[in-house]
Amino acid sequence: MKIPHSKILIIDFGSQYTQLIARKIRENSVYCEIYPVTSSIKKIKYFEPDAIILSGGPSSVYDNGAPFISKEVLEINVPFLGICYGMQVMAYLMGGTVKPANNREYGHSNLDILKKTKLFKGCKKLSPIWMSHGDIIVKAPDNFIVTSRTENCDTASFENREKKMYGLQFHPEVAHTVYGNKILNNFLFDIAGVEKDWKLDDFISGKVLDIAGLTAGKKAICALSGGVDSTVAAVIANKAVRKGLKCIFVDNGLLRDSEAKSVMKYYRENLDLNVKLVKASGLFLKALKGVVNPERKRKIIGRLFVQIFEEEAKKMNGVDFLVQGTLYPDVIESVKIFGSSSVIKSHHNVGGLPKKLGLKLIEPLRELFKDEVRIIGKNLGIPDEIIKRQPFPGPGLAIRIIGEINRKGLGILRKADAIVTEEIKNAGLYDKIWQSFPVLIPIKTVGVMGDERSYESLIALRAVSSSDGMTADFVELDYNILRTCAARIISEIKGINRVVYDITSKPPSTIEWE
Ligand code: XMP
């Protein structure tokens, strides 16, 4: 594969914005990777970065166990940009003084630029920025000059021009920082002098050649889910493996209205994939009979899926490779500084497959973010129907029916889902919302329909905005959309007489109800 020429390394101190920095850099056609703060100096040097960015993080440099890099890292002869906590680490290691602030700054603030610097080229003297810090730098290290301030922070940025070390107490990667992009661009192109040479299409042609070389004459198998990641991964692998690639789409009976049919049509007709449809709804419904516990549902569905996939792989006679749509956010070793990592839900994905089947993995999207995968998908001619789909969980409608699953409940939920999707699309919101869907709650409440008393089940509507599914906020849907959804659900679906709207964010709730 052609290695991109310019490379930026981001050292992750655990900020919620680290991936955003990486995406901003890639949007500027510059390749970058994120390494955890625990990475060895050897690994960092081996990457041969053209510049290093130290991310923000939730700690204070004085916390017990606060994440640190060794001073040796700062001695690597490349430009450095420390952001927020990253700047404080830089200050601390270079001999400056960091202290808890009297007035913590979280949110909007105003930057006042004091010195002319390459980093702020093209920015106005005063501009809005986004701050999020508890500590401040009260004394910059020797040979560093302070270049800007805010009302509560005398050192909002500093730099040592000779060493090409720059620090920002605010977040340039966040949209609220009006000149954030300009500042990042100045660092990348004027200070670090990198090239705009990260081109997605070149990357993909390189991948196809790599996979073709690796798999020459051998067979590969791929599980398709109907979502963008597995589809793009399969289309790329298909270009390389050709006849040797077989895809499997399992209809587990927990899919949305006509989903299996329409997805299979796209796969075969538009994308020329060799896909086998395995109809297994009977098996899944039988295994789920009487099961009400969400974790048990998830485990049963996951296990059955692996079993079916294993049988299909055996039928192929000598398959060597498994193609998976793993994305970069799944690969990044996330920095767990505080808090526990208890299992909230056992997400069903195909992660357990390669071990079980003894297959080698092909992951064409391992270096990519979701928005990059969408662009590639579009360039590969994959229809919007698949590329712009909202995420849909592996266990499907099973985790959107509270309690036991049966055909009647699935029928009701499918109809409700089709109505909600249609109304959200009509309102032009489908692509703007992370997810919008109904949940079936099989408790009964009293209503009146015509002149008659009704005693029927409940549907909850959920619509959330999110950038990665890790946190989410409910969407303030227009009442008219909610009203239309509720009216249509009740008049078009037998068995429902009440509709409610879920107005919780994640945390404390989760996106799916089970
Ligand atoms: P939760 O409910 O955990 O969901 O807030 C976060 C995101 O993950 C999706 N989700 C899943 N996706 N297999 C998947 O592939 C799963 O088992 C699964 N459970 C939840 C959910 O739709 C949301 O986007």
Residues whose N, C-alpha, C, O or C-beta is under 5 A from the ligand:
A	BS01	XMP	K345 S346 H347 H348 P391 F392 P393 G394 P395 G469 T510 I511 E512
